[in-house]
């Protein structure tokens, strides 16, 4: 078992125990545990003092960076590193660069969105702050979507490695940590508003343009703008791109609608509790 966890991609032990695929019993159990872990972590953190909440999210980000470095070291050590596949330029890898900008806007407890965190460095601070306002929408919308999709459809790992391999464990922990950070943003004085999806989507388009240049330069397929991750002959490149962008916009709305539904549910519950307390007999 230990040897299998650290086995190279071409290791005979790994090959003879394959083929590997998602939606096995162990994969489903891991998904349920990690979903529950994120819910528990958010629930335990959201009522803490603001400084503690912010510090926990920063610690989670440090762990995120550590996991990414661990993956690079592993790929390099085993000879599996491929510049066309392993740069942090997929949706969830880009989050590692966007999260610090998003957290920058939330350093101040009182109205953090309205002013820069470091007024002494006004010009630079304002520019970073403006970028951070877009970054926080990008992290919230596509951080949550990336977390959900990566755990349920881990196509980048579970076709090559078993669930309890170092690469699979790294991927699960990375996306779980990313999900925790995204879900914690509304508890750092950030308020998701559905009309701000345009900021998240514009950020995604900007990332797509950048990765498109990288793809042309080195022949990679970051953000799937060179080809789809699955075979679909009905829509060859580039005809599938408008549908891909429409799908990205559609799923980007989901975290905002989920937030509104949850807020509405808790609001109704609070009203009901208040009404019962008001109508209850007083002695």
C-alpha positions in Angstrom: 0.0 0.0 0.0 2.8 2.5 1.0 4.7 1.6 -2.2 1.6 2.2 -4.3 1.1 5.7 -2.8 4.6 6.8 -3.9 4.8 4.7 -7.1 5.9 6.5 -10.4 3.5 6.7 -13.3 5.4 4.0 -15.1 6.0 1.8 -12.1 4.9 -1.9 -12.8 3.1 -1.9 -9.4 0.9 1.0 -10.5 0.3 -0.5 -13.9 -0.7 -3.9 -12.7 -3.2 -2.5 -10.2 -4.9 -0.4 -12.9 -6.8 0.7 -14.9 -8.0 3.5 -12.7 -11.2 5.5 -13.0 -13.4 7.9 -11.0 -16.6 7.1 -9.2 -15.3 4.0 -7.4 -16.5 3.4 -3.9 -13.3 4.9 -2.4 -13.6 8.0 -4.6 -17.2 8.6 -3.5 -16.2 8.1 0.1 -13.4 10.6 -0.3 -15.7 13.2 -1.9 -18.3 12.9 0.9 -15.6 13.2 3.6 -14.0 16.3 1.9 -17.3 18.0 1.3 -18.1 17.5 5.0 -14.7 18.7 6.0 -15.1 22.0 4.1 -18.6 22.5 5.6 -17.3 21.8 9.1 -14.3 24.1 8.7 -16.4 27.0 7.4 -19.0 26.5 10.2 -16.3 26.4 12.8 -14.6 29.6 11.5 -17.4 31.9 10.4 -18.4 33.1 14.0 -14.8 33.7 15.1 -13.4 37.2 15.5 -12.6 38.8 12.1 -8.8 38.7 12.7 -9.0 34.9 13.4 -11.1 34.3 10.3 -8.8 36.2 8.1 -5.7 34.5 9.6 -7.2 31.0 9.0 -7.9 31.8 5.4 -4.3 33.1 5.0 -3.0 29.9 6.6 -5.1 27.9 4.2 -3.6 29.8 1.3 -0.1 29.0 2.5 -1.1 25.3 2.6 -2.4 25.7 -1.0 1.0 27.0 -2.1 2.8 24.2 -0.3 0.6 21.6 -2.1 1.4 23.1 -5.4 5.1 23.1 -4.7 4.8 19.5 -3.6 3.3 18.6 -6.9 6.1 20.3 -8.8 8.8 18.6 -6.8 7.1 15.2 -7.2 6.7 15.6 -11.0 10.3 16.8 -11.4 11.7 14.1 -9.1 9.9 11.3 -11.0 10.6 12.8 -14.4 6.9 13.3 -15.2 7.0 17.1 -15.4 5.7 18.4 -18.7 5.7 22.1 -19.4 2.6 21.6 -21.6 0.5 20.1 -18.8 2.0 21.0 -15.4 2.2 24.8 -15.2 -0.4 26.3 -12.9 -2.4 27.7 -15.8 -5.6 25.7 -15.5 -8.6 27.2 -13.8 -7.6 26.0 -10.3 -3.9 26.7 -10.7 -4.6 30.3 -11.6 -6.5 30.6 -8.3 -3.2 30.5 -6.6 -2.3 33.8 -8.1 -5.7 35.4 -7.7 -6.3 34.5 -4.0 -3.7 36.9 -2.6 -5.2 39.8 -4.6 -8.7 38.8 -3.4 -7.5 38.7 0.3 -5.8 42.1 -0.2 -9.1 43.8 -0.5 -10.3 42.1 2.8 -7.5 43.1 5.1 -9.6 45.9 6.6 -12.6 44.8 8.7 -14.6 48.1 8.3 -15.7 48.4 4.7 -12.7 46.6 3.1 -13.9 46.9 -0.5 -14.2 50.7 -0.4 -10.5 51.6 0.3 -7.0 50.2 -0.1 -5.3 48.3 2.7 -2.2 50.5 2.7 -3.1 54.2 2.2 0.6 55.2 2.7 1.4 53.7 -0.7 -1.7 55.2 -2.3 -1.1 55.0 -6.0 0.2 51.4 -6.1 -2.3 50.3 -3.4 -5.2 51.7 -5.4 -4.2 49.8 -8.5 -3.7 46.5 -6.7 -7.0 47.2 -4.9 -8.9 47.6 -8.2 -7.4 44.4 -9.5 -8.3 42.7 -6.2 -12.0 43.7 -6.6 -12.1 41.6 -9.8 -9.9 38.9 -8.3 -12.3 38.3 -5.4 -15.2 37.7 -7.7 -13.1 35.4 -9.8 -12.0 33.4 -6.7 -15.5 33.2 -5.3 -17.3 32.2 -8.5 -14.7 29.9 -10.2 -13.0 28.8 -7.0 -16.2 27.1 -5.8 -16.9 25.7 -9.3 -13.3 24.4 -9.6 -13.6 22.8 -6.2 -16.8 21.0 -7.1 -15.8 19.9 -10.5 -12.3 18.8 -9.5 -13.6 16.6 -6.7 -16.4 15.0 -8.7 -14.6 14.8 -12.0 -10.9 14.5 -11.2 -9.9 13.7 -14.8 -6.3 14.9 -14.4 -5.4 12.3 -11.7 -7.8 9.4 -11.3 -7.2 8.0 -14.8 -3.5 7.7 -14.1 -3.4 7.1 -10.4 -5.5 5.4 -7.7 -7.4 7.4 -5.1 -4.8 6.9 -2.4 -1.8 7.9 -4.5 0.3 10.9 -3.6 -0.8 12.8 -6.8 -4.5 12.1 -6.1 -4.2 13.0 -2.5 -2.4 16.2 -3.4 -5.1 17.1 -5.9 -8.0 16.4 -3.4 -6.3 18.4 -0.7 -5.5 21.3 -3.0 -9.0 21.7 -4.3 -10.5 21.2 -0.9 -8.4 24.0 0.5 -9.3 26.2 -2.5 -13.0 25.5 -1.8 -12.6 26.4 1.8 -11.0 29.8 0.9 -13.7 30.5 -1.6 -16.6 29.6 0.8 -15.0 31.7 3.5 -15.0 35.0 1.5 -18.6 35.9 2.4 -17.4 35.7 6.0 -14.7 38.2 5.4 -17.0 41.2 4.7 -17.4 40.2 1.0 -21.0 40.0 -0.2 -21.6 38.0 -3.4 -23.9 39.9 -5.8 -25.0 38.1 -8.9 -24.4 41.2 -11.1 -20.7 40.9 -10.3 -20.5 37.8 -12.3 -19.3 40.1 -15.1 -16.2 40.8 -13.1 -15.5 37.2 -12.5 -16.2 36.3 -16.2 -14.0 39.2 -17.5 -11.2 38.0 -15.3 -11.6 34.5 -16.8 -11.6 35.9 -20.3 -8.4 37.8 -19.5 -6.8 34.5 -18.2 -8.0 32.7 -21.3 -6.3 35.3 -23.6 -3.1 34.8 -21.7 -3.2 31.0 -21.7 -4.1 31.2 -25.4 -0.8 32.9 -26.1 1.0 30.3 -24.0 -0.8 27.5 -25.8 0.2 28.9 -29.2 3.8 29.3 -28.0 4.4 25.9 -26.5 1.6 23.7 -28.0 -0.2 23.2 -24.7 -3.9 23.1 -23.9 -4.4 25.2 -20.8 -8.0 26.2 -20.1 -8.9 23.8 -23.0 -8.8 26.5 -25.6 -6.7 24.3 -28.0 -9.0 21.2 -27.7 -11.7 19.8 -25.5 -10.6 17.5 -22.7 -13.0 14.8 -24.0 -13.5 13.6 -27.6 -16.4 15.4 -29.2 -16.3 15.2 -33.0 -19.5 17.3 -33.6 -17.7 20.4 -32.4 -14.1 20.6 -33.7 -11.8 23.5 -32.8 -12.6 26.4 -33.0 -16.4 25.9 -33.2 -16.7 24.6 -29.7 -15.1 27.7 -28.1 -18.4 29.8 -28.0 -20.1 26.9 -26.3 -17.2 26.6 -23.8 -17.3 30.3 -23.0 -21.1 30.1 -22.6 -20.8 27.1 -20.3 -18.2 29.0 -18.2 -20.5 31.9 -17.9 -23.5 29.7 -16.9 -21.7 27.8 -14.2 -20.2 31.0 -12.9 -23.7 32.1 -11.9 -24.3 29.1 -9.6 -22.2 30.2 -6.6 -24.1 33.5 -6.5 -27.5 31.9 -6.8 -26.6 29.3 -4.1 -25.5 32.1 -1.8 -28.8 34.0 -2.4 -30.8 30.8 -1.7 -28.9 30.1 1.6 -29.3 33.7 2.7 -33.0 33.7 1.9 -33.4 30.4 3.8 -31.7 31.8 6.9 -33.5 35.1 6.6 -36.9 33.3 6.6 -35.8 31.2 9.5 -34.8 34.3 11.5 -38.2 36.0 10.7 -40.1 32.9 11.8 -38.1 32.7 15.1 -38.7 36.4 15.7 -42.5 36.0 14.9 -42.8 33.1 17.3 -41.0 35.0 20.0 -43.3 38.0 19.4 -46.5 35.9 19.4 -45.6 33.8 22.4 -47.6 34.5 25.6 -45.8 36.7 28.2 -46.3 36.2 31.9 
